[in-house]
Amino acid sequence: SAGNTHASRTGFYHLNRIKEHARGWLPANPWLSAQLTDNVNIAQTCNAFWSPGAGTVNFYRSGGGCRNTGEIAGVFLHEWGHGMSANDGAGSSNPDEGYADITSFMLTHSSCIGRGFTSSNCSGYGNACLSCTGVRDDDYDKHSTHVPLTPANWPASCPSGSGPCGKEVHCEGYLPAETLWDLAVRDL
């Protein structure tokens, strides 16, 4: 049928799988048992988003140099992570991007969030990714400087924005995501 697309099948699988996994940790959370609307093949390109008002995850078609975000597991898991952040009982995290990235890499075991999103490596906000064609790489050692982020060496290249430190939220999300990736992969 018209709705039977690669993106719809990918979403069905990954969203149900992560909800199943999360119910193992939070069995009494009603959001994890509720139906989640997944909008795929939206007639725009190069993005995906969680819509808190509608409670939906939304994914764009391929085009403009970007792959269909509804066909990339890491993007599904990231956008679902925004929803989990808003519905975990603790209120939304800020920067929410770190929470969403952590959600993604905990299931994919890949520090490259959304691998294959583009054909070139992510910019890393001035600390170029060495081998990640996704939106971000949360492994500091896979960036050109090979230096972990800390509050003391926060990248000056982060543009201003609405994050808790006054920077762009995706850039600010690197700090908690890199920290947890390092803890899980190197320290544990």
N, C-alpha and C positions, 0 to 999 in steps of 0.2 A: 504494500500500500504506500501511499505518498508519505506517510509518517515513518516508514521503516527505512531509516537512513543509518549510515555509519555513526553519525553523531548521536542519534537517539539511542542506538544500541550501546554505544560506549558509555553514555550517561547513565542508562539503566543499570548497567553492570557496576560501574565505579561508585555511583551514589548509593546503591543498595549495599554494596560491599563495605563502604566506610560506615554507613549507619549500623550495620551488623557488628562491625568491630567496636564502634563507640558504645553500643548497648552493652557490650561486655564490661565496660568501665563504668557506665552510667545507666544501669538498668531501669531506674525509676524516672529518667528524663522523658517527659511526654513528647518533646520535639523529635526525638529519635524514633518514635513509633508513629508519628504523623506522616501523612503523605507530603512529599516535597515536589513542587512543580519545577520541571527542568525545561527551559525554553532553549531550543537549539536552532541553528541555521538562521539566526536573526540577520536581516539584510543590512548588516554593517560589517566592518572588518577590524582586525587587530585588537580585539579586546574581549573581555568577559567580565561579568560582575554579579555580585550578590545584591539583591534588592530587598532591603530590610522591611520596607513598607508592605511589599507584596509577599515577602517570604519565599522568593524564587531565586534560582540560579539561572544565569543567562549567558549564552555563548554565541559568538559571531561566526559568520561564514568565512571561508578563505578568501584572500584577495589582498591587494596592497602590500604584497611581500610577506604576508602572514598566513600561516596554516589555519584551518578551521579549529577554533578553540574548543569546540564540542567534540573533537576527536583526540584530545590530549589528556591523558589521565591526570597528570600533575596539575593541570589547570582546573579540572573538575574538583579535585581534592582541595585545592587552594580556595576556590570560591565557596565550596561547602564549608571550609574552615571558618569563613566569615560568619556563616549562619550558625555554626557551632559556638563561636565566640559570643554571639548575641543571645544564644539560648542555653548556655551552660550553667546558668544560675548565678553567675558572678558579674553579669553586665559585660558589655563589649570591652575588649582590651584596646589599649591605645599605646603604640600603633598596632592596629588590628592586622596589618600586613605580616608582621612577624608571626603571629598566631596562625594565620592562614598558611604561610610557608611551612611552618613546623608541621601542621596537619598534613600537608602534601608530602613532605619528605619522610614522615614517619611511616607512611604506607608504601611509598614508591622506593624508599631507600636510595633516593637520588638527590644529591644536593642541588642539581640543576632543575629548577622549578619550570616545568612546561617544556622540556626538551623537544626541539623540533618546531617551536613556535615560529622561528624565522630561520633563514639560511646562514645567518652570521652570528657571531658570539655576542652576548649581552655586554652592555657598556660598563656595568659595575659602577656607575656614577664617578667615572674618572679612574677607577681601579679595574681595568678591563678584565673580563672573564676570559680564561684561556681556552676553554673547550665546552662552553655551554651555549646552545642555540635557543635556550628558553628565555624567560624574562629576567631571572636572577640566578646566581649560583651562591648558595649559602655556605660553601666551603671556602674559607679565606685562602687556603693554600692553592685554590684553583683560580686565583686572581693574580694580576701582574706583580703586585708587591709582595705577595705571600705573607702578609702581616695581618693578624686578627684585629678586628675593630674593638676598641674600648671606648669608654666615655672620654678618655683623655686624648685619643687620636681620631676623634670623630671626623669623617671626611668633610673638608671645607667645600668640596664640590657638591654636597647635598644642596639642592635648591630650597628656598624658603617654602613653607607649606603649613599644613594644619596639624602636623605631628606634635606630640607633647614637648618636644625640644624646639619647636618652631621650624622644623624642616619638613620636606616632602615625605609623606607617610611610607612610601615604598622604600625610600632610602633609609629612613629611620628603622624600618622593619629588619634591615640587615643585622643590626646589633643583637637583638634577642634570637633571631634565627641562626646566625653564625655561632652564637654561644651554645645553643642547644645542639646544633650539629656537631660541634667540637666535643661537647660532653658525651654525646651518644657514640660517636665514631672513634674518637681518640682517647678519651679519658675513661670510658667504661669498657 
